[in-house]
Amino acid sequence: MSNVVRFRACRLRPPPETFDADIAELVSRVTGLRSKAKNEIFQSILLLDLAAQRARQIAEQIDDPAVKENFNANITTIEHLLQLARGMALRL
């Protein structure tokens, strides 16, 4: 007894016009999401930059020289990282 399975021909692809419309919609969505993500990244960098500026103002009010030096060193590191983030964001 032979077990033969017959498969019916099935369509794996949608008709070309539907396929093109689906691709166009997908590209549009990806482009929109990418744009939104870029805007959120730039806004985040701006907020972090403002926070670093405010930290510099706070540092001016610190009387203890050792604490002030340590605080300023940390702010300098943050500002350096922000500059790197700006450069990376421009390449998006």
PDB file of N, CA, C and O in Angstrom:
ATOM      1  N   MET A   1       0.837  -1.173   0.000  1.00  0.00           N
ATOM      2  CA  MET A   1       0.000   0.000   0.000  1.00  0.00           C
ATOM      3  C   MET A   1       0.884   1.239   0.000  1.00  0.00           C
ATOM      4  O   MET A   1       1.750   1.385   0.863  1.00  0.00           O
ATOM      5  N   SER A   2       0.685   2.072  -0.900  1.00  0.00           N
ATOM      6  CA  SER A   2       1.519   3.254  -1.071  1.00  0.00           C
ATOM      7  C   SER A   2       0.842   4.474  -0.464  1.00  0.00           C
ATOM      8  O   SER A   2      -0.317   4.780  -0.745  1.00  0.00           O
ATOM      9  N   ASN A   3       1.598   5.149   0.367  1.00  0.00           N
ATOM     10  CA  ASN A   3       1.085   6.400   0.966  1.00  0.00           C
ATOM     11  C   ASN A   3       1.599   7.577   0.152  1.00  0.00           C
ATOM     12  O   ASN A   3       2.718   8.045   0.360  1.00  0.00           O
ATOM     13  N   VAL A   4       0.802   8.036  -0.747  1.00  0.00           N
ATOM     14  CA  VAL A   4       1.164   9.159  -1.596  1.00  0.00           C
ATOM     15  C   VAL A   4       0.319  10.352  -1.175  1.00  0.00           C
ATOM     16  O   VAL A   4      -0.907  10.277  -1.105  1.00  0.00           O
ATOM     17  N   VAL A   5       0.992  11.428  -0.904  1.00  0.00           N
ATOM     18  CA  VAL A   5       0.287  12.653  -0.527  1.00  0.00           C
ATOM     19  C   VAL A   5       0.382  13.606  -1.692  1.00  0.00           C
ATOM     20  O   VAL A   5       1.468  13.872  -2.208  1.00  0.00           O
ATOM     21  N   ARG A   6      -0.733  14.107  -2.094  1.00  0.00           N
ATOM     22  CA  ARG A   6      -0.745  15.060  -3.197  1.00  0.00           C
ATOM     23  C   ARG A   6      -1.038  16.447  -2.635  1.00  0.00           C
ATOM     24  O   ARG A   6      -1.981  16.637  -1.867  1.00  0.00           O
ATOM     25  N   PHE A   7      -0.234  17.383  -3.022  1.00  0.00           N
ATOM     26  CA  PHE A   7      -0.418  18.760  -2.590  1.00  0.00           C
ATOM     27  C   PHE A   7      -1.033  19.570  -3.715  1.00  0.00           C
ATOM     28  O   PHE A   7      -0.688  19.422  -4.887  1.00  0.00           O
ATOM     29  N   ARG A   8      -1.935  20.411  -3.324  1.00  0.00           N
ATOM     30  CA  ARG A   8      -2.510  21.311  -4.309  1.00  0.00           C
ATOM     31  C   ARG A   8      -1.568  22.497  -4.469  1.00  0.00           C
ATOM     32  O   ARG A   8      -0.916  22.920  -3.514  1.00  0.00           O
ATOM     33  N   ALA A   9      -1.509  23.000  -5.622  1.00  0.00           N
ATOM     34  CA  ALA A   9      -0.686  24.189  -5.852  1.00  0.00           C
ATOM     35  C   ALA A   9      -1.299  25.344  -5.062  1.00  0.00           C
ATOM     36  O   ALA A   9      -2.498  25.611  -5.153  1.00  0.00           O
ATOM     37  N   CYS A  10      -0.480  26.003  -4.309  1.00  0.00           N
ATOM     38  CA  CYS A  10      -0.990  27.143  -3.537  1.00  0.00           C
ATOM     39  C   CYS A  10      -0.171  28.385  -3.871  1.00  0.00           C
ATOM     40  O   CYS A  10       1.000  28.308  -4.245  1.00  0.00           O
ATOM     41  N   ARG A  11      -0.823  29.516  -3.723  1.00  0.00           N
ATOM     42  CA  ARG A  11      -0.137  30.788  -3.985  1.00  0.00           C
ATOM     43  C   ARG A  11       0.540  31.238  -2.705  1.00  0.00           C
ATOM     44  O   ARG A  11      -0.104  31.376  -1.665  1.00  0.00           O
ATOM     45  N   LEU A  12       1.804  31.459  -2.783  1.00  0.00           N
ATOM     46  CA  LEU A  12       2.552  31.932  -1.633  1.00  0.00           C
ATOM     47  C   LEU A  12       2.717  33.445  -1.659  1.00  0.00           C
ATOM     48  O   LEU A  12       3.059  34.050  -0.643  1.00  0.00           O
ATOM     49  N   ARG A  13       2.483  34.043  -2.780  1.00  0.00           N
ATOM     50  CA  ARG A  13       2.676  35.493  -2.916  1.00  0.00           C
ATOM     51  C   ARG A  13       1.345  36.157  -3.242  1.00  0.00           C
ATOM     52  O   ARG A  13       0.521  35.607  -3.973  1.00  0.00           O
ATOM     53  N   PRO A  14       1.150  37.350  -2.686  1.00  0.00           N
ATOM     54  CA  PRO A  14      -0.063  38.084  -3.064  1.00  0.00           C
ATOM     55  C   PRO A  14       0.089  38.620  -4.481  1.00  0.00           C
ATOM     56  O   PRO A  14       1.193  38.645  -5.025  1.00  0.00           O
ATOM     57  N   PRO A  15      -1.002  39.040  -5.069  1.00  0.00           N
ATOM     58  CA  PRO A  15      -0.891  39.622  -6.413  1.00  0.00           C
ATOM     59  C   PRO A  15       0.074  40.808  -6.402  1.00  0.00           C
ATOM     60  O   PRO A  15       0.193  41.493  -5.387  1.00  0.00           O
ATOM     61  N   PRO A  16       0.762  41.058  -7.515  1.00  0.00           N
ATOM     62  CA  PRO A  16       1.781  42.113  -7.559  1.00  0.00           C
ATOM     63  C   PRO A  16       1.300  43.481  -7.080  1.00  0.00           C
ATOM     64  O   PRO A  16       2.040  44.150  -6.358  1.00  0.00           O
ATOM     65  N   GLU A  17       0.100  43.929  -7.445  1.00  0.00           N
ATOM     66  CA  GLU A  17      -0.338  45.264  -7.038  1.00  0.00           C
ATOM     67  C   GLU A  17      -0.526  45.343  -5.518  1.00  0.00           C
ATOM     68  O   GLU A  17      -0.223  46.373  -4.917  1.00  0.00           O
ATOM     69  N   THR A  18      -1.014  44.286  -4.901  1.00  0.00           N
ATOM     70  CA  THR A  18      -1.164  44.264  -3.439  1.00  0.00           C
ATOM     71  C   THR A  18       0.203  44.248  -2.776  1.00  0.00           C
ATOM     72  O   THR A  18       0.430  44.929  -1.776  1.00  0.00           O
ATOM     73  N   PHE A  19       1.095  43.479  -3.335  1.00  0.00           N
ATOM     74  CA  PHE A  19       2.448  43.375  -2.800  1.00  0.00           C
ATOM     75  C   PHE A  19       3.142  44.733  -2.811  1.00  0.00           C
ATOM     76  O   PHE A  19       3.752  45.128  -1.818  1.00  0.00           O
ATOM     77  N   ASP A  20       3.051  45.446  -3.927  1.00  0.00           N
ATOM     78  CA  ASP A  20       3.668  46.771  -4.031  1.00  0.00           C
ATOM     79  C   ASP A  20       3.071  47.748  -3.037  1.00  0.00           C
ATOM     80  O   ASP A  20       3.792  48.549  -2.442  1.00  0.00           O
ATOM     81  N   ALA A  21       1.745  47.689  -2.849  1.00  0.00           N
ATOM     82  CA  ALA A  21       1.086  48.582  -1.895  1.00  0.00           C
ATOM     83  C   ALA A  21       1.529  48.265  -0.476  1.00  0.00           C
ATOM     84  O   ALA A  21       1.744  49.177   0.322  1.00  0.00           O
ATOM     85  N   ASP A  22       1.670  46.975  -0.149  1.00  0.00           N
ATOM     86  CA  ASP A  22       2.112  46.569   1.181  1.00  0.00           C
ATOM     87  C   ASP A  22       3.539  47.042   1.452  1.00  0.00           C
ATOM     88  O   ASP A  22       3.847  47.505   2.549  1.00  0.00           O
ATOM     89  N   ILE A  23       4.396  46.923   0.458  1.00  0.00           N
ATOM     90  CA  ILE A  23       5.784  47.377   0.602  1.00  0.00           C
ATOM     91  C   ILE A  23       5.830  48.886   0.811  1.00  0.00           C
ATOM     92  O   ILE A  23       6.562  49.375   1.671  1.00  0.00           O
ATOM     93  N   ALA A  24       5.058  49.613   0.035  1.00  0.00           N
ATOM     94  CA  ALA A  24       5.036  51.071   0.165  1.00  0.00           C
ATOM     95  C   ALA A  24       4.540  51.482   1.544  1.00  0.00           C
ATOM     96  O   ALA A  24       5.085  52.405   2.149  1.00  0.00           O
ATOM     97  N   GLU A  25       3.520  50.812   2.043  1.00  0.00           N
ATOM     98  CA  GLU A  25       2.997  51.126   3.380  1.00  0.00           C
ATOM     99  C   GLU A  25       4.030  50.797   4.449  1.00  0.00           C
ATOM    100  O   GLU A  25       4.203  51.564   5.397  1.00  0.00           O
ATOM    101  N   LEU A  26       4.706  49.686   4.311  1.00  0.00           N
ATOM    102  CA  LEU A  26       5.739  49.295   5.266  1.00  0.00           C
ATOM    103  C   LEU A  26       6.888  50.294   5.270  1.00  0.00           C
ATOM    104  O   LEU A  26       7.365  50.688   6.334  1.00  0.00           O
ATOM    105  N   VAL A  27       7.328  50.701   4.098  1.00  0.00           N
ATOM    106  CA  VAL A  27       8.403  51.692   4.000  1.00  0.00           C
ATOM    107  C   VAL A  27       7.972  53.002   4.644  1.00  0.00           C
ATOM    108  O   VAL A  27       8.758  53.639   5.344  1.00  0.00           O
ATOM    109  N   SER A  28       6.740  53.402   4.414  1.00  0.00           N
ATOM    110  CA  SER A  28       6.218  54.633   4.999  1.00  0.00           C
ATOM    111  C   SER A  28       6.206  54.561   6.522  1.00  0.00           C
ATOM    112  O   SER A  28       6.592  55.515   7.197  1.00  0.00           O
ATOM    113  N   ARG A  29       5.768  53.441   7.051  1.00  0.00           N
ATOM    114  CA  ARG A  29       5.740  53.270   8.511  1.00  0.00           C
ATOM    115  C   ARG A  29       7.136  53.281   9.115  1.00  0.00           C
ATOM    116  O   ARG A  29       7.373  53.922  10.139  1.00  0.00           O
ATOM    117  N   VAL A  30       8.059  52.568   8.476  1.00  0.00           N
ATOM    118  CA  VAL A  30       9.437  52.521   8.977  1.00  0.00           C
ATOM    119  C   VAL A  30      10.061  53.912   8.943  1.00  0.00           C
ATOM    120  O   VAL A  30      10.748  54.311   9.884  1.00  0.00           O
ATOM    121  N   THR A  31       9.825  54.645   7.865  1.00  0.00           N
ATOM    122  CA  THR A  31      10.355  56.005   7.751  1.00  0.00           C
ATOM    123  C   THR A  31       9.777  56.898   8.838  1.00  0.00           C
ATOM    124  O   THR A  31      10.503  57.690   9.439  1.00  0.00           O
ATOM    125  N   GLY A  32       8.493  56.781   9.096  1.00  0.00           N
ATOM    126  CA  GLY A  32       7.855  57.572  10.148  1.00  0.00           C
ATOM    127  C   GLY A  32       8.399  57.235  11.520  1.00  0.00           C
ATOM    128  O   GLY A  32       8.659  58.135  12.319  1.00  0.00           O
ATOM    129  N   LEU A  33       8.577  55.954  11.809  1.00  0.00           N
ATOM    130  CA  LEU A  33       9.116  55.541  13.102  1.00  0.00           C
ATOM    131  C   LEU A  33      10.565  55.999  13.268  1.00  0.00           C
ATOM    132  O   LEU A  33      10.978  56.405  14.354  1.00  0.00           O
ATOM    133  N   ARG A  34      11.317  55.928  12.198  1.00  0.00           N
ATOM    134  CA  ARG A  34      12.717  56.367  12.258  1.00  0.00           C
ATOM    135  C   ARG A  34      12.787  57.865  12.550  1.00  0.00           C
ATOM    136  O   ARG A  34      13.598  58.308  13.364  1.00  0.00           O
ATOM    137  N   SER A  35      11.941  58.634  11.888  1.00  0.00           N
ATOM    138  CA  SER A  35      11.901  60.076  12.108  1.00  0.00           C
ATOM    139  C   SER A  35      11.506  60.397  13.548  1.00  0.00           C
ATOM    140  O   SER A  35      12.092  61.274  14.183  1.00  0.00           O
ATOM    141  N   LYS A  36      10.517  59.684  14.047  1.00  0.00           N
ATOM    142  CA  LYS A  36      10.075  59.898  15.431  1.00  0.00           C
ATOM    143  C   LYS A  36      11.192  59.556  16.413  1.00  0.00           C
ATOM    144  O   LYS A  36      11.418  60.289  17.375  1.00  0.00           O
ATOM    145  N   ALA A  37      11.883  58.459  16.177  1.00  0.00           N
ATOM    146  CA  ALA A  37      12.979  58.054  17.051  1.00  0.00           C
ATOM    147  C   ALA A  37      14.106  59.092  17.039  1.00  0.00           C
ATOM    148  O   ALA A  37      14.671  59.417  18.083  1.00  0.00           O
ATOM    149  N   LYS A  38      14.424  59.605  15.852  1.00  0.00           N
ATOM    150  CA  LYS A  38      15.470  60.633  15.757  1.00  0.00           C
ATOM    151  C   LYS A  38      15.084  61.876  16.547  1.00  0.00           C
ATOM    152  O   LYS A  38      15.913  62.442  17.259  1.00  0.00           O
ATOM    153  N   ASN A  39      13.840  62.300  16.426  1.00  0.00           N
ATOM    154  CA  ASN A  39      13.382  63.471  17.170  1.00  0.00           C
ATOM    155  C   ASN A  39      13.467  63.244  18.671  1.00  0.00           C
ATOM    156  O   ASN A  39      13.871  64.140  19.412  1.00  0.00           O
ATOM    157  N   GLU A  40      13.091  62.057  19.123  1.00  0.00           N
ATOM    158  CA  GLU A  40      13.152  61.753  20.547  1.00  0.00           C
ATOM    159  C   GLU A  40      14.596  61.723  21.046  1.00  0.00           C
ATOM    160  O   GLU A  40      14.877  62.158  22.163  1.00  0.00           O
ATOM    161  N   ILE A  41      15.497  61.217  20.231  1.00  0.00           N
ATOM    162  CA  ILE A  41      16.912  61.201  20.611  1.00  0.00           C
ATOM    163  C   ILE A  41      17.444  62.623  20.733  1.00  0.00           C
ATOM    164  O   ILE A  41      18.127  62.948  21.705  1.00  0.00           O
ATOM    165  N   PHE A  42      17.138  63.471  19.756  1.00  0.00           N
ATOM    166  CA  PHE A  42      17.615  64.859  19.809  1.00  0.00           C
ATOM    167  C   PHE A  42      17.009  65.612  20.996  1.00  0.00           C
ATOM    168  O   PHE A  42      17.694  66.414  21.631  1.00  0.00           O
ATOM    169  N   GLN A  43      15.739  65.362  21.297  1.00  0.00           N
ATOM    170  CA  GLN A  43      15.114  66.003  22.457  1.00  0.00           C
ATOM    171  C   GLN A  43      15.757  65.527  23.757  1.00  0.00           C
ATOM    172  O   GLN A  43      15.958  66.320  24.676  1.00  0.00           O
ATOM    173  N   SER A  44      16.080  64.244  23.838  1.00  0.00           N
ATOM    174  CA  SER A  44      16.734  63.701  25.022  1.00  0.00           C
ATOM    175  C   SER A  44      18.113  64.329  25.215  1.00  0.00           C
ATOM    176  O   SER A  44      18.487  64.684  26.333  1.00  0.00           O
ATOM    177  N   ILE A  45      18.860  64.464  24.132  1.00  0.00           N
ATOM    178  CA  ILE A  45      20.187  65.084  24.216  1.00  0.00           C
ATOM    179  C   ILE A  45      20.059  66.531  24.669  1.00  0.00           C
ATOM    180  O   ILE A  45      20.849  66.996  25.491  1.00  0.00           O
ATOM    181  N   LEU A  46      19.079  67.242  24.146  1.00  0.00           N
ATOM    182  CA  LEU A  46      18.858  68.625  24.550  1.00  0.00           C
ATOM    183  C   LEU A  46      18.551  68.720  26.049  1.00  0.00           C
ATOM    184  O   LEU A  46      19.101  69.578  26.740  1.00  0.00           O
ATOM    185  N   LEU A  47      17.687  67.857  26.544  1.00  0.00           N
ATOM    186  CA  LEU A  47      17.352  67.877  27.972  1.00  0.00           C
ATOM    187  C   LEU A  47      18.564  67.543  28.836  1.00  0.00           C
ATOM    188  O   LEU A  47      18.769  68.153  29.885  1.00  0.00           O
ATOM    189  N   LEU A  48      19.361  66.582  28.397  1.00  0.00           N
ATOM    190  CA  LEU A  48      20.568  66.243  29.146  1.00  0.00           C
ATOM    191  C   LEU A  48      21.578  67.389  29.123  1.00  0.00           C
ATOM    192  O   LEU A  48      22.278  67.626  30.107  1.00  0.00           O
ATOM    193  N   ASP A  49      21.648  68.085  28.013  1.00  0.00           N
ATOM    194  CA  ASP A  49      22.539  69.242  27.913  1.00  0.00           C
ATOM    195  C   ASP A  49      22.095  70.345  28.872  1.00  0.00           C
ATOM    196  O   ASP A  49      22.925  70.968  29.535  1.00  0.00           O
ATOM    197  N   LEU A  50      20.793  70.583  28.944  1.00  0.00           N
ATOM    198  CA  LEU A  50      20.273  71.582  29.881  1.00  0.00           C
ATOM    199  C   LEU A  50      20.553  71.174  31.324  1.00  0.00           C
ATOM    200  O   LEU A  50      20.875  72.018  32.161  1.00  0.00           O
ATOM    201  N   ALA A  51      20.431  69.882  31.612  1.00  0.00           N
ATOM    202  CA  ALA A  51      20.731  69.390  32.959  1.00  0.00           C
ATOM    203  C   ALA A  51      22.214  69.595  33.293  1.00  0.00           C
ATOM    204  O   ALA A  51      22.552  69.953  34.421  1.00  0.00           O
ATOM    205  N   ALA A  52      23.084  69.373  32.328  1.00  0.00           N
ATOM    206  CA  ALA A  52      24.522  69.578  32.550  1.00  0.00           C
ATOM    207  C   ALA A  52      24.827  71.059  32.786  1.00  0.00           C
ATOM    208  O   ALA A  52      25.659  71.394  33.630  1.00  0.00           O
ATOM    209  N   GLN A  53      24.160  71.940  32.048  1.00  0.00           N
ATOM    210  CA  GLN A  53      24.339  73.380  32.273  1.00  0.00           C
ATOM    211  C   GLN A  53      23.896  73.771  33.675  1.00  0.00           C
ATOM    212  O   GLN A  53      24.560  74.561  34.347  1.00  0.00           O
ATOM    213  N   ARG A  54      22.782  73.222  34.109  1.00  0.00           N
ATOM    214  CA  ARG A  54      22.287  73.516  35.456  1.00  0.00           C
ATOM    215  C   ARG A  54      23.253  72.971  36.501  1.00  0.00           C
ATOM    216  O   ARG A  54      23.466  73.606  37.534  1.00  0.00           O
ATOM    217  N   ALA A  55      23.838  71.810  36.246  1.00  0.00           N
ATOM    218  CA  ALA A  55      24.826  71.244  37.171  1.00  0.00           C
ATOM    219  C   ALA A  55      26.050  72.155  37.275  1.00  0.00           C
ATOM    220  O   ALA A  55      26.621  72.300  38.356  1.00  0.00           O
ATOM    221  N   ARG A  56      26.454  72.764  36.171  1.00  0.00           N
ATOM    222  CA  ARG A  56      27.569  73.730  36.208  1.00  0.00           C
ATOM    223  C   ARG A  56      27.221  74.916  37.113  1.00  0.00           C
ATOM    224  O   ARG A  56      28.065  75.398  37.869  1.00  0.00           O
ATOM    225  N   GLN A  57      25.985  75.375  37.030  1.00  0.00           N
ATOM    226  CA  GLN A  57      25.552  76.481  37.894  1.00  0.00           C
ATOM    227  C   GLN A  57      25.575  76.060  39.366  1.00  0.00           C
ATOM    228  O   GLN A  57      25.972  76.840  40.231  1.00  0.00           O
ATOM    229  N   ILE A  58      25.161  74.859  39.638  1.00  0.00           N
ATOM    230  CA  ILE A  58      25.179  74.355  41.013  1.00  0.00           C
ATOM    231  C   ILE A  58      26.608  74.233  41.516  1.00  0.00           C
ATOM    232  O   ILE A  58      26.885  74.519  42.681  1.00  0.00           O
ATOM    233  N   ALA A  59      27.518  73.810  40.643  1.00  0.00           N
ATOM    234  CA  ALA A  59      28.925  73.651  41.022  1.00  0.00           C
ATOM    235  C   ALA A  59      29.526  74.969  41.497  1.00  0.00           C
ATOM    236  O   ALA A  59      30.385  74.989  42.377  1.00  0.00           O
ATOM    237  N   GLU A  60      29.069  76.062  40.909  1.00  0.00           N
ATOM    238  CA  GLU A  60      29.587  77.373  41.313  1.00  0.00           C
ATOM    239  C   GLU A  60      29.237  77.710  42.760  1.00  0.00           C
ATOM    240  O   GLU A  60      29.903  78.535  43.386  1.00  0.00           O
ATOM    241  N   GLN A  61      28.212  77.085  43.282  1.00  0.00           N
ATOM    242  CA  GLN A  61      27.769  77.367  44.644  1.00  0.00           C
ATOM    243  C   GLN A  61      28.426  76.476  45.694  1.00  0.00           C
ATOM    244  O   GLN A  61      28.212  76.671  46.890  1.00  0.00           O
ATOM    245  N   ILE A  62      29.214  75.511  45.261  1.00  0.00           N
ATOM    246  CA  ILE A  62      29.872  74.589  46.198  1.00  0.00           C
ATOM    247  C   ILE A  62      31.104  75.279  46.768  1.00  0.00           C
ATOM    248  O   ILE A  62      31.934  75.805  46.028  1.00  0.00           O
ATOM    249  N   ASP A  63      31.211  75.269  48.096  1.00  0.00           N
ATOM    250  CA  ASP A  63      32.325  75.940  48.775  1.00  0.00           C
ATOM    251  C   ASP A  63      33.543  75.039  48.964  1.00  0.00           C
ATOM    252  O   ASP A  63      34.676  75.517  48.911  1.00  0.00           O
ATOM    253  N   ASP A  64      33.331  73.783  49.176  1.00  0.00           N
ATOM    254  CA  ASP A  64      34.438  72.847  49.420  1.00  0.00           C
ATOM    255  C   ASP A  64      35.185  72.588  48.115  1.00  0.00           C
ATOM    256  O   ASP A  64      34.601  72.042  47.178  1.00  0.00           O
ATOM    257  N   PRO A  65      36.471  72.971  48.028  1.00  0.00           N
ATOM    258  CA  PRO A  65      37.226  72.827  46.778  1.00  0.00           C
ATOM    259  C   PRO A  65      37.328  71.382  46.271  1.00  0.00           C
ATOM    260  O   PRO A  65      37.261  71.139  45.066  1.00  0.00           O
ATOM    261  N   ALA A  66      37.489  70.427  47.195  1.00  0.00           N
ATOM    262  CA  ALA A  66      37.622  69.027  46.777  1.00  0.00           C
ATOM    263  C   ALA A  66      36.306  68.515  46.199  1.00  0.00           C
ATOM    264  O   ALA A  66      36.297  67.827  45.178  1.00  0.00           O
ATOM    265  N   VAL A  67      35.209  68.848  46.843  1.00  0.00           N
ATOM    266  CA  VAL A  67      33.892  68.429  46.365  1.00  0.00           C
ATOM    267  C   VAL A  67      33.597  69.094  45.024  1.00  0.00           C
ATOM    268  O   VAL A  67      33.085  68.461  44.100  1.00  0.00           O
ATOM    269  N   LYS A  68      33.930  70.388  44.934  1.00  0.00           N
ATOM    270  CA  LYS A  68      33.694  71.137  43.700  1.00  0.00           C
ATOM    271  C   LYS A  68      34.494  70.538  42.541  1.00  0.00           C
ATOM    272  O   LYS A  68      33.976  70.406  41.432  1.00  0.00           O
ATOM    273  N   GLU A  69      35.740  70.181  42.792  1.00  0.00           N
ATOM    274  CA  GLU A  69      36.590  69.601  41.751  1.00  0.00           C
ATOM    275  C   GLU A  69      36.029  68.256  41.284  1.00  0.00           C
ATOM    276  O   GLU A  69      35.982  67.979  40.086  1.00  0.00           O
ATOM    277  N   ASN A  70      35.609  67.435  42.224  1.00  0.00           N
ATOM    278  CA  ASN A  70      35.031  66.136  41.879  1.00  0.00           C
ATOM    279  C   ASN A  70      33.732  66.316  41.091  1.00  0.00           C
ATOM    280  O   ASN A  70      33.497  65.620  40.103  1.00  0.00           O
ATOM    281  N   PHE A  71      32.903  67.244  41.528  1.00  0.00           N
ATOM    282  CA  PHE A  71      31.628  67.531  40.863  1.00  0.00           C
ATOM    283  C   PHE A  71      31.877  67.995  39.427  1.00  0.00           C
ATOM    284  O   PHE A  71      31.229  67.524  38.493  1.00  0.00           O
ATOM    285  N   ASN A  72      32.820  68.919  39.263  1.00  0.00           N
ATOM    286  CA  ASN A  72      33.151  69.435  37.927  1.00  0.00           C
ATOM    287  C   ASN A  72      33.738  68.351  37.026  1.00  0.00           C
ATOM    288  O   ASN A  72      33.479  68.332  35.823  1.00  0.00           O
ATOM    289  N   ALA A  73      34.524  67.454  37.605  1.00  0.00           N
ATOM    290  CA  ALA A  73      35.087  66.348  36.818  1.00  0.00           C
ATOM    291  C   ALA A  73      33.967  65.445  36.290  1.00  0.00           C
ATOM    292  O   ALA A  73      34.012  64.996  35.144  1.00  0.00           O
ATOM    293  N   ASN A  74      32.978  65.188  37.120  1.00  0.00           N
ATOM    294  CA  ASN A  74      31.845  64.366  36.686  1.00  0.00           C
ATOM    295  C   ASN A  74      31.041  65.077  35.600  1.00  0.00           C
ATOM    296  O   ASN A  74      30.606  64.450  34.634  1.00  0.00           O
ATOM    297  N   ILE A  75      30.847  66.365  35.758  1.00  0.00           N
ATOM    298  CA  ILE A  75      30.112  67.130  34.740  1.00  0.00           C
ATOM    299  C   ILE A  75      30.886  67.130  33.420  1.00  0.00           C
ATOM    300  O   ILE A  75      30.288  67.021  32.349  1.00  0.00           O
ATOM    301  N   THR A  76      32.187  67.248  33.495  1.00  0.00           N
ATOM    302  CA  THR A  76      33.017  67.220  32.291  1.00  0.00           C
ATOM    303  C   THR A  76      32.865  65.885  31.570  1.00  0.00           C
ATOM    304  O   THR A  76      32.771  65.851  30.343  1.00  0.00           O
ATOM    305  N   THR A  77      32.840  64.799  32.313  1.00  0.00           N
ATOM    306  CA  THR A  77      32.632  63.477  31.717  1.00  0.00           C
ATOM    307  C   THR A  77      31.270  63.407  31.037  1.00  0.00           C
ATOM    308  O   THR A  77      31.155  62.911  29.917  1.00  0.00           O
ATOM    309  N   ILE A  78      30.238  63.906  31.717  1.00  0.00           N
ATOM    310  CA  ILE A  78      28.889  63.915  31.143  1.00  0.00           C
ATOM    311  C   ILE A  78      28.854  64.736  29.864  1.00  0.00           C
ATOM    312  O   ILE A  78      28.267  64.313  28.869  1.00  0.00           O
ATOM    313  N   GLU A  79      29.474  65.902  29.885  1.00  0.00           N
ATOM    314  CA  GLU A  79      29.493  66.755  28.686  1.00  0.00           C
ATOM    315  C   GLU A  79      30.237  66.081  27.527  1.00  0.00           C
ATOM    316  O   GLU A  79      29.846  66.215  26.367  1.00  0.00           O
ATOM    317  N   HIS A  80      31.297  65.368  27.848  1.00  0.00           N
ATOM    318  CA  HIS A  80      32.034  64.640  26.809  1.00  0.00           C
ATOM    319  C   HIS A  80      31.143  63.547  26.194  1.00  0.00           C
ATOM    320  O   HIS A  80      31.106  63.380  24.975  1.00  0.00           O
ATOM    321  N   LEU A  81      30.435  62.814  27.046  1.00  0.00           N
ATOM    322  CA  LEU A  81      29.543  61.775  26.551  1.00  0.00           C
ATOM    323  C   LEU A  81      28.393  62.365  25.740  1.00  0.00           C
ATOM    324  O   LEU A  81      27.954  61.770  24.755  1.00  0.00           O
ATOM    325  N   LEU A  82      27.909  63.529  26.151  1.00  0.00           N
ATOM    326  CA  LEU A  82      26.868  64.208  25.383  1.00  0.00           C
ATOM    327  C   LEU A  82      27.374  64.599  23.994  1.00  0.00           C
ATOM    328  O   LEU A  82      26.649  64.486  23.005  1.00  0.00           O
ATOM    329  N   GLN A  83      28.603  65.052  23.931  1.00  0.00           N
ATOM    330  CA  GLN A  83      29.181  65.416  22.635  1.00  0.00           C
ATOM    331  C   GLN A  83      29.281  64.185  21.729  1.00  0.00           C
ATOM    332  O   GLN A  83      29.012  64.265  20.530  1.00  0.00           O
ATOM    333  N   LEU A  84      29.668  63.051  22.309  1.00  0.00           N
ATOM    334  CA  LEU A  84      29.706  61.814  21.525  1.00  0.00           C
ATOM    335  C   LEU A  84      28.303  61.427  21.055  1.00  0.00           C
ATOM    336  O   LEU A  84      28.119  61.000  19.915  1.00  0.00           O
ATOM    337  N   ALA A  85      27.322  61.579  21.933  1.00  0.00           N
ATOM    338  CA  ALA A  85      25.937  61.252  21.575  1.00  0.00           C
ATOM    339  C   ALA A  85      25.441  62.159  20.454  1.00  0.00           C
ATOM    340  O   ALA A  85      24.744  61.696  19.551  1.00  0.00           O
ATOM    341  N   ARG A  86      25.786  63.432  20.497  1.00  0.00           N
ATOM    342  CA  ARG A  86      25.397  64.349  19.428  1.00  0.00           C
ATOM    343  C   ARG A  86      25.965  63.900  18.085  1.00  0.00           C
ATOM    344  O   ARG A  86      25.267  63.881  17.071  1.00  0.00           O
ATOM    345  N   GLY A  87      27.235  63.543  18.101  1.00  0.00           N
ATOM    346  CA  GLY A  87      27.887  63.067  16.874  1.00  0.00           C
ATOM    347  C   GLY A  87      27.243  61.807  16.326  1.00  0.00           C
ATOM    348  O   GLY A  87      27.046  61.674  15.118  1.00  0.00           O
ATOM    349  N   MET A  88      26.916  60.884  17.218  1.00  0.00           N
ATOM    350  CA  MET A  88      26.265  59.653  16.787  1.00  0.00           C
ATOM    351  C   MET A  88      24.851  59.926  16.279  1.00  0.00           C
ATOM    352  O   MET A  88      24.407  59.304  15.314  1.00  0.00           O
ATOM    353  N   ALA A  89      24.153  60.842  16.916  1.00  0.00           N
ATOM    354  CA  ALA A  89      22.789  61.157  16.510  1.00  0.00           C
ATOM    355  C   ALA A  89      22.764  61.782  15.111  1.00  0.00           C
ATOM    356  O   ALA A  89      21.828  61.556  14.344  1.00  0.00           O
ATOM    357  N   LEU A  90      23.776  62.551  14.789  1.00  0.00           N
ATOM    358  CA  LEU A  90      23.831  63.174  13.462  1.00  0.00           C
ATOM    359  C   LEU A  90      24.010  62.136  12.353  1.00  0.00           C
ATOM    360  O   LEU A  90      23.664  62.389  11.199  1.00  0.00           O
ATOM    361  N   ARG A  91      24.544  60.981  12.702  1.00  0.00           N
ATOM    362  CA  ARG A  91      24.764  59.928  11.706  1.00  0.00           C
ATOM    363  C   ARG A  91      23.543  59.034  11.513  1.00  0.00           C
ATOM    364  O   ARG A  91      23.562  58.128  10.680  1.00  0.00           O
ATOM    365  N   LEU A  92      22.499  59.280  12.266  1.00  0.00           N
ATOM    366  CA  LEU A  92      21.282  58.452  12.129  1.00  0.00           C
ATOM    367  C   LEU A  92      20.581  58.711  10.820  1.00  0.00           C
ATOM    368  O   LEU A  92      19.547  58.103  10.543  1.00  0.00           O
TER     369      LEU A  92
END
